[in-house]
């Protein structure tokens, strides 16, 4: 920026009315910027010759921060809610947890439903898979399955995302 530019000549761009875009000696470009009470800012150093822009640097920084703040506000934070079942979960517990899963999906959160196999209950893998598939079928109007049930160690995990 300004006096810190150490190249002999630069291609000058900017939004000044009487500015002719072209290659200038650095000191001439600096004089032009000072004349308009603006700053000479190096944009692309690797170009031949490097590109510099005449602008109000403080306003440029302000606009840049404002844009970043807007981008951050537009980002959506993805939350993942978990629901845990056992392989032999009875009907009342299943309905209770299904209602919670339904509310999570309505709120826009992703759902991670898993069946945890303790000790010898690992022999009921098929019951766990049936339970998760039944949950997916019951919740299909609120969300879609991202990952079908798959066994990872002692857990069988299924991921669901909310429908827009």
C-alpha positions as CSV (number, residue, x, y, z in Angstrom):
1,X,0.0,0.0,0.0
2,X,1.2,3.5,-0.9
3,X,5.0,3.9,-0.2
4,X,5.4,0.2,0.7
5,X,5.1,-0.7,-3.0
6,X,8.6,-1.7,-4.2
7,X,8.1,-2.3,-7.9
8,X,9.2,0.2,-10.6
9,X,5.9,0.3,-12.5
10,X,2.3,-0.9,-11.9
11,X,-0.9,-1.3,-14.0
12,X,-3.3,1.2,-12.4
13,X,-7.1,0.6,-12.1
14,X,-9.7,2.4,-10.1
15,X,-13.0,4.3,-10.2
16,X,-11.7,7.8,-10.7
17,X,-13.4,9.8,-13.5
18,X,-10.2,11.2,-15.1
19,X,-8.1,8.1,-14.7
20,X,-6.8,6.3,-17.8
21,X,-6.2,2.6,-17.0
22,X,-2.7,1.7,-18.0
23,X,0.8,1.1,-16.9
24,X,2.3,3.9,-14.8
25,X,5.6,4.4,-12.9
26,X,4.9,3.8,-9.2
27,X,5.8,7.3,-8.1
28,X,3.4,8.7,-10.8
29,X,0.6,6.4,-9.6
30,X,1.3,7.4,-6.0
31,X,1.1,11.1,-7.0
32,X,-2.2,10.5,-8.8
33,X,-3.6,8.7,-5.7
34,X,-2.5,11.5,-3.4
35,X,-4.0,14.1,-5.7
36,X,-7.4,12.4,-5.3
37,X,-6.8,11.9,-1.6
38,X,-7.0,8.2,-2.0
39,X,-4.6,5.2,-1.5
40,X,-2.6,3.1,-4.0
41,X,-3.2,-0.5,-3.0
42,X,-1.3,-3.4,-4.7
43,X,-3.9,-6.1,-5.7
44,X,-2.0,-8.6,-7.7
45,X,1.7,-8.9,-7.1
46,X,2.4,-11.8,-9.4
47,X,1.1,-10.2,-12.6
48,X,3.5,-8.5,-15.1
49,X,3.4,-5.6,-14.3
50,X,1.7,-5.9,-10.9
51,X,-1.9,-4.5,-10.6
52,X,-2.6,-1.7,-8.2
53,X,-5.9,0.0,-7.5
54,X,-6.6,3.6,-6.4
55,X,-9.2,3.5,-3.6
56,X,-10.0,4.7,-0.1
57,X,-8.3,1.9,1.9
58,X,-10.2,2.5,5.1
59,X,-13.6,2.3,3.3
60,X,-12.3,-0.8,1.5
61,X,-11.5,-2.5,4.8
62,X,-14.9,-1.5,6.2
63,X,-16.7,-2.9,3.2
64,X,-14.7,-6.1,3.4
65,X,-15.6,-6.6,7.1
66,X,-19.2,-5.9,6.3
67,X,-19.2,-8.5,3.5
68,X,-17.6,-11.1,5.8
69,X,-20.2,-10.4,8.5
70,X,-23.1,-10.8,6.0
71,X,-21.6,-14.1,4.8
72,X,-21.3,-15.3,8.3
73,X,-24.9,-14.4,9.0
74,X,-26.0,-16.4,5.9
75,X,-24.2,-19.5,7.0
76,X,-26.4,-22.2,8.5
77,X,-25.0,-24.1,11.5
78,X,-25.8,-27.8,11.2
79,X,-26.7,-29.4,14.5
80,X,-26.8,-33.2,14.9
81,X,-29.2,-34.6,17.5
82,X,-28.7,-38.2,18.7
83,X,-31.3,-40.8,19.7
84,X,-30.2,-44.1,21.2
85,X,-32.1,-47.3,21.1
86,X,-31.4,-50.8,22.5
87,X,-32.0,-53.8,20.2
88,X,-35.1,-54.8,22.3
89,X,-36.7,-51.4,22.7
90,X,-40.4,-51.8,23.5
91,X,-43.2,-50.0,21.6
92,X,-43.8,-47.3,24.2
93,X,-40.1,-46.2,24.4
94,X,-39.9,-46.4,20.6
95,X,-43.0,-44.0,20.2
96,X,-41.5,-41.6,22.8
97,X,-38.2,-41.4,21.0
98,X,-39.8,-41.2,17.6
99,X,-41.7,-38.1,18.7
100,X,-38.4,-36.5,19.8
101,X,-36.8,-37.4,16.5
102,X,-39.8,-35.9,14.7
103,X,-39.4,-32.6,16.6
104,X,-35.6,-32.6,15.9
105,X,-36.2,-32.9,12.2
106,X,-38.9,-30.3,12.2
107,X,-36.5,-27.9,13.9
108,X,-34.0,-28.4,11.1
109,X,-31.4,-30.5,12.9
110,X,-29.9,-33.7,11.5
111,X,-30.7,-36.9,13.3
112,X,-28.3,-39.6,14.2
113,X,-30.2,-42.6,15.4
114,X,-28.3,-45.6,16.7
115,X,-28.9,-48.9,18.3
116,X,-26.3,-49.7,21.0
117,X,-25.5,-53.4,21.5
118,X,-24.4,-54.3,25.0
119,X,-22.6,-57.5,25.8
120,X,-24.2,-60.5,24.1
121,X,-27.0,-58.4,22.6
122,X,-24.9,-58.1,19.4
123,X,-26.6,-61.3,18.3
124,X,-29.8,-59.2,17.7
125,X,-28.2,-57.2,14.8
126,X,-31.1,-57.9,12.6
127,X,-33.6,-56.6,15.2
128,X,-31.6,-53.4,15.5
129,X,-31.6,-52.9,11.7
130,X,-35.3,-53.5,11.6
131,X,-35.9,-50.9,14.4
132,X,-33.9,-48.3,12.5
133,X,-35.6,-49.0,9.2
134,X,-39.0,-48.8,10.9
135,X,-37.9,-45.4,12.3
136,X,-36.9,-44.2,8.9
137,X,-40.2,-45.3,7.4
138,X,-42.2,-43.6,10.2
139,X,-40.2,-40.3,9.8
140,X,-40.0,-40.2,6.0
141,X,-42.5,-37.3,5.8
142,X,-40.2,-35.2,8.0
143,X,-36.7,-36.2,6.8
144,X,-34.8,-38.3,4.4
145,X,-32.2,-41.0,5.1
146,X,-28.7,-39.9,4.4
147,X,-26.9,-43.0,5.5
148,X,-28.6,-46.4,5.7
149,X,-28.1,-48.4,9.0
150,X,-24.6,-49.8,9.2
151,X,-22.8,-51.5,12.0
152,X,-19.7,-49.8,13.4
153,X,-18.3,-51.7,16.4
154,X,-21.1,-52.0,19.0
155,X,-23.3,-49.4,17.3
156,X,-25.6,-49.6,14.3
157,X,-25.9,-46.0,13.0
158,X,-28.4,-44.3,10.7
159,X,-28.3,-40.6,9.7
160,X,-31.3,-38.6,8.6
161,X,-31.5,-35.0,7.3
162,X,-34.6,-32.8,7.5
163,X,-36.7,-32.2,4.4
164,X,-36.7,-28.5,3.3
